[in-house]
């Protein structure tokens, strides 16, 4: 098989090398997927830069989500069929023409589904659904803030919140992204580059505060968000993209300190909650959860509740360009790489 190996940390154009590698063999409860396309996630950028502690040692094959056909079934897999077109959540290894996945993290998809949309149903849709439907329970009329609302996960969180008839606040950094949020139905789009989101939300909500915040940014954004929560409010953190803005040790420390330090009494006395989501931990320790949310993701897409947007489709020989595009924060929706 062919695979795009991460051979060094740093700039995208120097970091990857496409090599021949031995095709893996599925073990008990696994499947081998012949990959049509694979998706990029911000965790990939963090891994490339050396900021992602869960990344495998170099040289490594990154990648969490793929779409393709089942090439081989491992022992004990009875609910899937060879040749079936599927979306799969991988434990790394997705940047290859063949990838191994736990059969519980694989779901059949329509033969005609766009590969970009299909890949969005893995990491991004599973993250959005787990955050919005399992970690918190949104109700009609809830005031919900989604950071990076035009991104892959953000777009899906917005759609889930609007489906529940929530009042949605969404942050983005360009006018094009703000317009995209308006077109989706976001009632309060906020340009975080020009205005302080906390000030803008406070102008609208005052002392009532927000019910729910979804935050993939981390750092000071979490601290500001916690102050914006009303009684019973919940903030869900599922990433720390602010770490990519610095490579120095002290810069990372500043981002970490920016999260703030909290005493349990602050949560109890104010009736506020702070929740964290790491999809890899769930995949490792609670694979049945991944199976459930992935099936829900496919069902939501079929019902039109989720409408993933493909932000960019790149051939495999332009993997570095795909990384640059995602890292630049220009993308709206899922960034996908397709094998030629």
N, C-alpha and C positions, 0 to 999 in steps of 0.2 A: 504494500500500500504506500501511498504518499502521505506525508504529514508535514505541517508547518511547525518546526521546532523553534521554541524560544531559546536562543543560544547565549544571549547576554542581556542584561538589564540596561535600559536607556532609551535612546531614540528608536522609533519604530523602524526606520530604514536600515538600521544596523542590527536589529534585535532578532529577526526571523530568518530562517533558512528552510526551504522546502527540500526534504530528503526522502529517500526510500526507507521504509521501515518494515519490520515483520508484522504481518496482519495478526491481531490478537485473536485468541480463541475464547468464546464465552464459557464461563464456568456455571455452576449450579445457580439457577435463577436469573441468569443474564441473557442478553441477546447481543448479536453483532449486527450493527446497522451499516449498510453501504450508504455513505453520506452524499446527499445531493447538494446541500448547503448547510452552513453553520452560522450561528448568530454571535455577535459581539456584545459583551456586557462591560459596564464600567469596571467591574472587578478584573477584567482582562487587562485594561489599561494600568490599573494599580499593580497587577502582577508583573507586567512588563517593566514598570518603573522600579520594581523592587519594594513596593509598599504593601504587599498582600501576604500576610504571614501564612495563609493556608496554601499558597502556591507550591507546587512540587519543585524539587531541586532541578537545576539546569543540567543538561538540556531537557526541556519539558514541552509537552504538548498541552496547550491551554484549551479552553472551550467547554462550555456547559450545555449548549443546546444545539441539536442537529435535527434535520429532517432528511428522510431517505427511506430505503426499503430494508426490511429485515433480511439479512443474508444468511444468518444461522441462528438457531435456537439452542440455548444451553439446556442441560438436563433440568427437568422439573417445570419447564415453561409450557403451559397448556392453553393459555388464553390468547396467545398471539400466533400468527402464521407466517411462514417463510414467504417472502415476496410482498408482504403487506406494507403499504406506505404508512409511515409513522412519524411522530415527533417524539424526541427523546431528550431527557435531562441526563447529562453525563457527569461523571465525577472527574472532570478534566478529560483530555483526550479528544475533544470535539473538533480540533483543527486538523482533521485527517479525512482521508477518503473512506476509512472504516473506523467505527468507534463502538466501544463496549458500553452498555447501559444496563442498570438493574431493570428487570422486566416490569417491576412495579412503577418505574418512572418512564414508561413508554405508553403512548396512546395512539390508536389509529386515527388518521386524518383523511379527509376527502382526497380523491385522486387529483382533483383539479384545483385544490387550494394552493394559492401562491406560496412558494417556499419561504418567502420573507414573513408572511403572516403566520405560517405554521411554526417557524422558529420562535416567534414572539409568544407562542402559547406555552413554551417551556419555562425558562428562568423568569422572564418578565411577568407573564400572566400568573404563574404560580406564586411569585412574590406578591403581586397585587392582590390576588384572591386571598392568600393567607393573611396578609395584613388587614384587608378590609372586611373579610367575612369570618375570619376565625379569631384574630387578635382583638378586633373591635367589632361592634355591631352597629352599623349606621342606621339611623332612622330618618324618616321624612322630616325636613325642617332643620336637621343638624347643620351647624356651620363647620365646614371642613376645609382646611388649608392643605394644599398639595404643593410641595416644593418640587422644582424641576418638572413642572406639570406638562411640558411639551415633550419630555423624554419618553423612552420606551415604557418604563413602569409607570411614570407619571400620567401618561395618556390613558392607560388602562385604569388607574385609580380614579381619575376624573370621570371616566365613563361609568364605573361602578357607583360612584357617589351620585352622579346625575340620575342614574337608573333608580336609586333609592330616594330620589327627590330631595337631595340635600342642597344647601346653598354653598357653592364652591368658590374658594379663593385659590388662585393659582399663580405661582411665581415663574417668571421666565426672563431671559436677558436680552431679547431682541424684539423689534416690532413685529417681525414675521411670526415669531412664536406667540406673541401676545394675540395677534390676529387669529392664529390657529386655535388658541384657547377660546376666543370669542365665538368662533365658528362651531366649536364643540358644545358651547352653551355655558361656559364658565362665567358666572355673574360678576366676579371681581378679579380680573387679571391684573397682576402687579409686576412692573418692571423692577426687579431687585437691583439692577445696575444703576438706576436713576433715583430710586426711592427706597427708604428703609421699610421693609415689609411689615415689621412690627408696628411702626408708626401708622402705616396705612390701614392695617387691620384694626388697630385701636381706635382710629377715627370712626370706623364703621360700627364696631361692636362695643366700644366703651368698656364698662365694668362687666358686661355679660360674658365676654370672652368667647373662645372657640370651644367646640365640642371635641374635635379630632384634628390632629396634625399628622401628616405623613412626611417624614424627613429623611431623604437619602444623602443629605449634605453633611450633617454633623457639625462639630465645633460650636462656634458662637450661635449658630442657627438653632441648636437645641436649647441653649440657655434662654434665648429670646422667646422661643416657642413655648417653653414651660411657663413663662410669665404671662403668655397670652391665653393660656387655658382657663376656662371657667370651671366652676364646681362640677365635678364629675368628668372633667376633660381628660383625654388620653393623647399622648404623643407616641408615635411609632417610628423608631429609627431603624432603617434597614440598609445603611451604608454610610460611608464617610468620604464622599467625593472631594471634600475640601482638602484631604490629604495629598491629592495630586498637585496641588498648587505649590507644594514645597518638597524639596528633596533633602534638606538639611535636618540633622537630628533635633536641633533647637526649634526648627520650624514645625516639626511633628509634635514636639512637646507643647508648643503654643496652641496647635489645633486641639490636642488632647485636653489641655487646661480649659480651652474655650467651651468644652462640653459642660463644665461646671461641676461642682461637688454638692451632692444632695444627701440630706439626712432622712431616714425613713419617716420621721415625724412630719417632714414637709409634705409628703404624699398623703399621709393620714389626715392631718389637720386641714389640708386644703382640698381633700377628696380629689386628688389628681393621680394619674398613672403614667409611667414611662415604660414603654415596651420595646424590646429589641428583637430583630428577626435576622437570622443567618440561615439561608436556605441549605447551605452545605451541612450544617449541624443537623438540620431536620432530615436531610437525605441519609446521613450517616446513622442516626439514632432512631428516627421515626419515619421510615420509608413509606409506611402506610398513609401518612399525612400527605406526602408528595403524590402518591397514587390518587388520593381523593381530590386534591386541588387541581391536578393535571386533568383528570376526567371532567371536573367542573369547568376548567378553562376551555376545553374543547366544546363542551355543551353550551357555555356562554357565547362562544364564537358562532356556533350553529344557530343559536337563538337571536343573534344580532345584538346581544347585550355588550359584548366586547367586539370592537372593530379595530384591531391593531393596525398601525400605520407603519409602512416600510419607509424608513428615512433615507436609506441608501443601499444599493446592491452593487457589490464589487466582485470582479473575478479574483481567483485565488492568488494570481501573480501581483495583485494590488492590495495585498493584506496590510502593508504598511500604510497605504493611503486610507484604508478603512479605519485603522487605528487613529490616524491623524484627524480624520473627520469626526470620529466619536469624541476624541480628547478635546477638540476645539470647541465643543458644545454647540456646534452648528446644526447637528442632526435633530430631526423631529421624528421620533418613532424608532423602529428597530433598524439597526445596521447589520447587514447580512453579507456573507462572503459565499460565493458559489464556485464549486469546482468546474473547470472548463471541460 
